[in-house]
Every structure is written in C-alpha cells, then in structure tokens.
Amino acid sequence: MLHRFQHEKGWFFQFRKEILRYIFLSITAVLFAVIFFTANSYSKEIFDEKTPIVITDDFSISTSELNKVNNQLIVGFLPSWSVAQNAKIYPEYLDQIIYFGLGISDTGELMKFNKEHTALVEWTYFLSESFSKLKAEAKKTDTNVLIAIKNFDNESIDTLISSESNRKRAIRNITALVNEYQLDGVNIDFEYFTQTDFPTMKYYNLFLTYLSLELKKQNPHAILSVDINASAVYRDNAYDIVKIGDVVDHIIVMGYDYHVPSSSYAGPVSPINAPGDKPNLTKTVTSLKGRIDPKKVILALPLYGYEWQTFTKDEGSSVIPQTGALASYKRVRELITAREDLSISYDKLSQSPRIVYTQNGLIKQIYYDDEKSLATKFQFITEHELGGMGLWALGYEGNYIEPWKLIKDIRTTK
C-alpha cells in the first residue's frame, strides 16, 4: 500500500513537472510567434498574388469601410489608345468619363489634323463608332462624358493664355466642340514642366474664368475641371489654387508619378506616406486644406506602376539609368501569373505593393497599385472628405475585371 502510494506520488510529481514544462514551452512559442509577426508586419506585409484573385458578384474589400464612400464621384480617364484597343468600359459604375484628349495650339486652335491634313489619332477615335456607342451607353446610365483639352508645352501655354485674342479663340472652339458633340463638359490639362511666374498664374485664371462663364451660359449644368500635378498644388507658381477652386467645378489632383521612369531610385508611384519629407499623397492633400472646398477635389489614382532595373533588390534601390518603363495593371497581373520566382511585398508606409525578380541576371523592381492599395486609397479619400476619386487610365487593366469589381462595390453603395 505504501509502495503503491509512493509510486503514485512520484508519478504525480513527475506528471505535474511534465505539464508545467509543456505549458512553459507552449507559452514561449506563442510569445516568440507574436513578436516575430509584429516585427515583420511593422515594416511590410508579405502576401501571395501568384494566382489572380477570383472575385464573385458580391466581392468586397473591407466592405464596412468602403460603404462610407457614398457621396463621391468616380471619374475615369479614357485615352484614345484605349478606345483604339476596344477597351471594355462599364459606364454604369462611373460618374464621369473623360476622353483624353485633344491638343490645343498656342493660337487656340483644336488640334484635329496634322500638316498633311490627316486626322490625328485623338480626333479619329473621338469620332469613332465605338466611342459614339460608349457615349450613348453613358447617357442611359447618367454618366457624364467630358473631353480633355491638353497642352504640355510651357511656351505654347503662355502664348495661348496671355493673348486675349488667342484666349477668345480657344474658348469659342472649345464651347463649340462641347455643343456640337453634346458633351457634358471640359477637362483642362495644361501641364507645366517647370515653375513659372506670376503673369502665368494671372492669365491662367482669366482663361478658366471666361471659359467657365461661356460654358455655363450655354449650359448651366456644364462641368469644368482642371488637372494639376500632385506636387504642383503646393510648390508651383503657375497655379493659384484658391482662385482656380472658385472658378472650376472640380480640381483633379493627379495623385501619381511621385516616382517616374527617370527617377534615380525605385519607389512607389502613389504613396500615401513617405520617409522624411519626401512628397506623398498625405502632404499633397493636407496642403489643400483651407485653400479649396475639399468636395471639389478629385484624387486620381493609377492603374499602373513603373518598372526599373536596379542595382540591388532593396527597397528604394538606385536604378540603372534609362531603364524605367510603365507597367500597366495588365502587365503586372500577367507577370505575376507567368512567373514563379517573383518576390512580392507590401509596404505599409506608402500602402503600395512591390515586385522584385531577376531576368537574365538583371534585377528588376516594379512598384504598382492593386485592388488592396486602391481600396486603401479610396478610404484615404473618404477620410479627407474629398469630392471623389479618379483613375488613370481606363484600359490599363486589360481583361482583368478586379478593378471594375472594386469600382462596382463603391459605386453601388450610393
């Protein structure tokens, strides 16, 4: 009896010792896992994109958050080359389609033909049957169709807006175009490549003021919007944001190209935040506060990224000069599907995904935007109470439906 009791007592103490040892090891393992996960998640989140996302009709990314986007416009830029490629457009999920676009000369003439009197590509596809059908579909869904009038040359822009006769001619031609083709408005895309002085600001304000007056006189519901580079809103003297905000219906801030093909180091195209004082979306949007009604601001986001050959695989690596190139949403998805050797990471600071791979011994990096980053940036737009979101450019998604599913989620919550 005593022997049995001593045996059972010894067994009990040994059992209790094993239990305590097991509990200690389990707690240690859990703590280690939590610490590792937290440290890893702090800098970036690694995720699997090898297989294209399968999206059902009730697809929703963070539905509870996206449901807040209920009074904002969704604007899609449709370039002529996307019309040429018969890109599938769903106007029912857009509030505005902006056809991009027709050039305008320094004398105020719309650029429809070249010197040989051959129709330019932009004019050809504006008149095309496919675009006419799209306009008809848009009308059925109450989607406004605008045309972008563009000029990217400093001297040409200055000559146009500083001359009263040139301004009047331009306004006359633009309003005639809107009326003849029953458009809902105009988007002005005058982009300066360098900072300019006060006279440019003054004349640009005059041009927009008189253009708005003429458009509204002929159609009180006509829409006038202006495109402005993301960094220009706080550092370029060509743009008087306060005055422009008083004159136009919408300022479309091009929230991309914070890094470009010619950048000296690889980086996100559309970062919400960035290290130090580097330009980013938060800095851009914050700079507008108190200067313009936020409901007039449309933040345009990219359906593309940029690809560089880099010296290392590190984030922000220096790039090999003249290797930068555009990587459309379609290009990125095809690359992810085709290759098994990709390293895909998600930078939480910029809210941007990044791809690293090696081709023929050369290191390649792509910073781009996908459904996850776009959904996060849509929420950013909501938090800052902006007027809406834009996409550059419709057609860059190719046959991949994911961006449209995301737009549908937002659009149908209205």
Secondary structure, DSSP 8 states (H G I E B T S, - for coil): -HHHHHHHHHHHHHHHHHHHHHHHHHHHHHHHHHHHHHHHHHHEEE---SS-----TT--SSHHHHTT--S-EEEEEEEHHHHHTT----GGG-SEEEEEEEEE-TTS-EE-B-TTS-B-HHHHHHSSHHHHHHHHHHHHTT-EEEEEEEE--HHHHHHHHH-HHHHHHHHHHHHHHHHHTT-SEEEEEE--SS---HHHHHHHHHHHHHHHHHHHHH-TT-EEEEEEETTHHHH-TT--HHHHHHH-SEEEEE---SS-TT-SB---SS-SS-STT---HHHHHHHHTTTS-GGGEEEEEESEEEEEEBSSSSTT-BB-TT--EEEEHHHHHHHHHH-SS-EEEEETTTTEEEEEEEETTEEEEEE---HHHHHHHHHHHHHTT-SEEEEE-TTTTTT--HHHHHHHHHHTT-
